[in-house]
Amino acid sequence: MGYIVFIRTYVFIFEFNIIKQILMASYRYFEEYDQPVTDTLIENYSKILHTVGEDISRDGIVKTPERAAKAMQFLTSGNCQDPAEILKSAMFAEAYHDMVIIKDIELYSLCEHHILPFFGKAHIAYIPDGHIVGLSKIPRVVDIFARRLQVQERLTHDILECINDTLKPKGVAVVIEASHMCMMMRGVQKQNSVTTTSGFRGQFEAIETRNEFLKLISSDLG
């Protein structure tokens, strides 16, 4: 009996270590950054913190320049990605010609004017013309454009034109609703304000189709 318990314990420890190694490997992969870029950012963030009066040697701050350096690389990682290639990787021939809507896509971006966050939701629709695209690719396109220094107006236009030019549907619609920390934390300090931007191409330029889209994204079908 003791021998069996020993074997089971050994197998459990072995499996646990394998799982731990997989998780650690995944975590290390996620945390890999361009070291020269990271080092330069760390130096610059240290100077900024020192300039605004922080003691960069105290416990709570000592690793902040490194954390900020990695965060900035992640939050601007969309500069190194091609959203059109994301769409092309999952385009499928399909004889479907009605509206496809993906709404309430969470987005987080940085305002290029103050490097403060703005966040909200994107609602996107397209009418296929011979090809559909994998549903997860639309939110990925949103993420790629959002992970750049942005303004909401350009973000809306970038998403719209990328889908329109790559998928070549009969129509595309994009609506973004977002709150901007540059308006909430500083400046006019209006905490409850929401900015809405929109763009329409093709069949969505017709008022009837556009109204159908706007009605569907405003309603709770559940």
GUGU-960855 format. One record per residue (C-alpha): y, z, x; residue in one letter; residue number from 1. Coordinates in Angstrom, 1 decimal. Layout:
% residues N
       py       pz       px   residuo   num
        Y        Z        X         a   NUM
...
***
This chain:
% residues 222
       py       pz       px   residuo   num
      0.0      0.0      0.0         m     1
      2.4      0.9      2.8         g     2
      1.7     -2.5      4.5         y     3
      2.6     -4.3      1.2         i     4
      5.8     -2.4      0.8         v     5
      6.7     -3.2      4.5         f     6
      6.1     -6.9      3.8         i     7
      8.1     -6.9      0.7         r     8
     11.0     -5.1      2.4         t     9
     10.9     -7.5      5.3         y    10
     11.0    -10.5      3.0         v    11
     13.9     -9.0      1.1         f    12
     15.8     -8.4      4.3         i    13
     15.0    -11.9      5.5         f    14
     16.2    -13.5      2.3         e    15
     19.3    -11.3      2.2         f    16
     20.3    -12.3      5.7         n    17
     19.8    -16.0      4.9         i    18
     22.0    -15.7      1.9         i    19
     24.6    -13.7      3.9         k    20
     24.6    -16.5      6.6         q    21
     25.1    -19.2      4.0         i    22
     28.0    -17.3      2.4         l    23
     29.5    -16.5      5.8         m    24
     29.2    -20.1      6.9         a    25
     30.9    -21.2      3.6         s    26
     33.7    -18.7      4.2         y    27
     34.2    -19.7      7.8         r    28
     34.4    -23.4      6.7         y    29
     37.1    -22.5      4.1         f    30
     39.0    -20.6      6.8         e    31
     39.1    -23.3      9.4         e    32
     42.6    -24.6     10.2         y    33
     44.2    -26.8     12.9         d    34
     44.7    -24.2     15.6         q    35
     47.8    -25.7     17.3         p    36
     49.5    -26.1     13.9         v    37
     48.5    -22.5     13.0         t    38
     49.8    -21.1     16.3         d    39
     53.2    -22.9     15.9         t    40
     53.5    -21.6     12.3         l    41
     52.6    -18.1     13.4         i    42
     55.4    -18.2     16.0         e    43
     57.9    -19.5     13.5         n    44
     57.0    -17.0     10.8         y    45
     57.2    -14.2     13.3         s    46
     60.8    -15.3     14.2         k    47
     61.7    -15.5     10.5         i    48
     60.4    -12.0      9.7         l    49
     62.1    -10.6     12.7         h    50
     65.4    -12.3     11.8         t    51
     65.4    -10.8      8.3         v    52
     65.0     -7.4      9.8         g    53
     61.2     -6.7      9.5         e    54
     59.3     -4.8     12.2         d    55
     56.6     -7.4     13.0         i    56
     54.6     -4.7     14.8         s    57
     54.0     -2.5     11.9         r    58
     50.5     -2.4     10.2         d    59
     51.4     -4.2      7.0         g    60
     53.2     -7.0      8.8         i    61
     51.4     -7.5     12.0         v    62
     49.0    -10.2     10.6         k    63
     51.4    -11.6      8.0         t    64
     52.5    -14.5     10.2         p    65
     48.9    -15.6     10.6         e    66
     48.2    -15.2      6.9         r    67
     51.4    -17.1      6.0         a    68
     50.6    -19.9      8.4         a    69
     47.2    -20.4      6.8         k    70
     48.6    -20.2      3.3         a    71
     51.2    -22.8      4.1         m    72
     48.6    -25.2      5.4         q    73
     46.5    -24.7      2.3         f    74
     49.5    -25.1     -0.1         l    75
     50.5    -28.4      1.6         t    76
     47.0    -29.7      2.2         s    77
     47.6    -32.5     -0.4         g    78
     49.6    -34.3      2.3         n    79
     46.4    -35.1      4.1         c    80
     44.4    -36.3      1.0         q    81
     44.4    -39.6     -0.9         d    82
     44.2    -39.1     -4.6         p    83
     43.5    -42.7     -5.3         a    84
     40.3    -42.4     -3.3         e    85
     39.2    -39.4     -5.3         i    86
     39.5    -41.5     -8.5         l    87
     37.7    -44.5     -7.0         k    88
     34.8    -42.3     -6.0         s    89
     33.9    -41.7     -9.6         a    90
     34.8    -44.8    -11.6         m    91
     32.2    -46.1    -14.0         f    92
     32.0    -49.2    -16.1         a    93
     32.0    -48.1    -19.7         e    94
     32.9    -49.8    -23.0         a    95
     35.0    -46.9    -24.4         y    96
     38.4    -47.8    -25.6         h    97
     39.7    -44.6    -27.3         d    98
     41.9    -41.8    -25.9         m    99
     40.5    -39.5    -23.3         v   100
     42.5    -36.2    -23.0         i   101
     42.2    -33.4    -20.4         i   102
     44.7    -30.7    -21.3         k   103
     45.6    -27.3    -20.0         d   104
     45.0    -28.2    -16.3         i   105
     46.3    -25.3    -14.3         e   106
     48.6    -26.3    -11.5         l   107
     50.4    -24.4     -8.7         y   108
     52.9    -26.0     -6.4         s   109
     55.8    -25.2     -4.1         l   110
     59.4    -26.3     -5.0         c   111
     60.7    -28.3     -2.0         e   112
     64.3    -26.9     -2.6         h   113
     63.5    -23.2     -1.9         h   114
     59.8    -23.2     -1.0         i   115
     59.1    -20.9     -4.0         l   116
     56.2    -21.5     -6.4         p   117
     56.3    -23.2     -9.7         f   118
     53.2    -23.1    -11.9         f   119
     52.0    -24.2    -15.3         g   120
     49.8    -26.7    -17.0         k   121
     49.3    -30.4    -17.0         a   122
     48.1    -32.4    -20.0         h   123
     46.8    -35.9    -19.2         i   124
     45.4    -38.7    -21.3         a   125
     44.3    -42.3    -20.6         y   126
     42.9    -45.1    -22.7         i   127
     40.1    -46.9    -20.7         p   128
     40.0    -50.6    -20.2         d   129
     36.5    -51.2    -19.0         g   130
     36.3    -48.1    -16.7         h   131
     36.2    -44.4    -17.2         i   132
     36.5    -41.7    -14.5         v   133
     34.6    -38.5    -13.8         g   134
     36.4    -35.8    -15.7         l   135
     36.7    -33.4    -12.7         s   136
     38.6    -36.1    -10.8         k   137
     41.7    -35.9    -12.9         i   138
     42.3    -32.2    -12.2         p   139
     41.6    -32.9     -8.5         r   140
     44.3    -35.5     -8.5         v   141
     46.7    -32.9    -10.0         v   142
     45.7    -30.5     -7.2         d   143
     46.3    -33.0     -4.5         i   144
     49.8    -33.9     -5.6         f   145
     50.6    -30.2     -6.4         a   146
     49.6    -29.1     -2.9         r   147
     52.7    -30.7     -1.4         r   148
     56.3    -29.7     -1.4         l   149
     57.3    -31.0     -4.8         q   150
     59.8    -31.2     -7.6         v   151
     58.2    -31.3    -11.1         q   152
     59.8    -34.6    -12.0         e   153
     58.2    -36.3     -9.0         r   154
     54.9    -34.5     -9.5         l   155
     54.7    -35.9    -13.0         t   156
     55.5    -39.4    -11.8         h   157
     53.0    -39.3     -8.9         d   158
     50.1    -38.3    -11.2         i   159
     51.0    -40.9    -13.8         l   160
     51.3    -43.8    -11.3         e   161
     48.2    -42.9     -9.4         c   162
     46.0    -43.0    -12.5         i   163
     47.8    -46.1    -13.8         n   164
     47.5    -48.0    -10.6         d   165
     44.0    -47.0     -9.7         t   166
     42.1    -46.8    -13.0         l   167
     44.2    -49.6    -14.6         k   168
     43.7    -48.3    -18.1         p   169
     45.4    -49.5    -21.3         k   170
     47.7    -46.5    -21.1         g   171
     48.4    -43.2    -19.4         v   172
     50.3    -40.1    -20.5         a   173
     51.2    -37.0    -18.5         v   174
     53.0    -33.9    -19.7         v   175
     53.7    -30.9    -17.4         i   176
     54.9    -27.5    -18.5         e   177
     55.9    -25.2    -15.7         a   178
     57.8    -22.0    -14.8         s   179
     59.8    -22.0    -11.6         h   180
     60.2    -18.9     -9.5         m   181
     63.5    -20.3     -8.1         c   182
     64.9    -19.9    -11.6         m   183
     63.1    -16.7    -12.3         m   184
     63.5    -14.6     -9.1         m   185
     66.9    -15.9     -7.9         r   186
     69.7    -18.1     -9.1         g   187
     70.1    -17.9    -12.9         v   188
     67.2    -15.5    -13.1         q   189
     65.9    -16.7    -16.5         k   190
     62.4    -15.3    -16.6         q   191
     61.3    -17.0    -19.9         n   192
     62.4    -20.5    -19.2         s   193
     59.8    -23.3    -19.1         v   194
     60.5    -26.9    -17.9         t   195
     58.7    -29.8    -19.5         t   196
     58.4    -33.3    -18.0         t   197
     56.6    -36.3    -19.3         s   198
     55.7    -39.9    -18.5         g   199
     54.0    -42.6    -20.4         f   200
     52.7    -46.1    -19.6         r   201
     51.1    -48.9    -21.5         g   202
     49.9    -48.1    -25.0         q   203
     51.4    -44.6    -24.9         f   204
     54.9    -46.2    -24.9         e   205
     54.2    -47.0    -28.6         a   206
     55.5    -44.1    -30.6         i   207
     52.4    -43.8    -32.8         e   208
     50.0    -43.4    -29.8         t   209
     52.4    -41.1    -28.1         r   210
     52.7    -38.8    -31.1         n   211
     49.0    -38.7    -31.5         e   212
     48.7    -37.5    -27.9         f   213
     51.5    -34.9    -28.3         l   214
     49.9    -33.6    -31.5         k   215
     46.5    -33.2    -29.9         l   216
     47.7    -31.3    -26.8         i   217
     49.7    -29.0    -29.1         s   218
     46.8    -28.2    -31.4         s   219
     43.9    -25.8    -31.1         d   220
     40.9    -27.8    -32.1         l   221
     38.7    -24.7    -31.8         g   222
***
